[in-house]
Amino acid sequence: MPKISVEIPQELLDDLDEHVGDDGKFVNRSDAIRASIRKTLDILDEIDDRHGRLEDEA
């Protein structure tokens, strides 16, 4: 799996960390970020579909 590097504000990282760990929803930051990206892309696909911007898959 490729690795990337991103810069995010400390406040956002603090909020993310509240959902990571033994008491959180995610095992680690990477899992949380992957889930967030997937969810965001799903939402964008839904918006594009409503506006007729998605191409039909063959």
Secondary structure, DSSP 8 states (H G I E B T S, - for coil): ---------HHHHHHHHTTBSTTSSBSSHHHHHHHHHHHHHHHHHHHHHHTT-S----
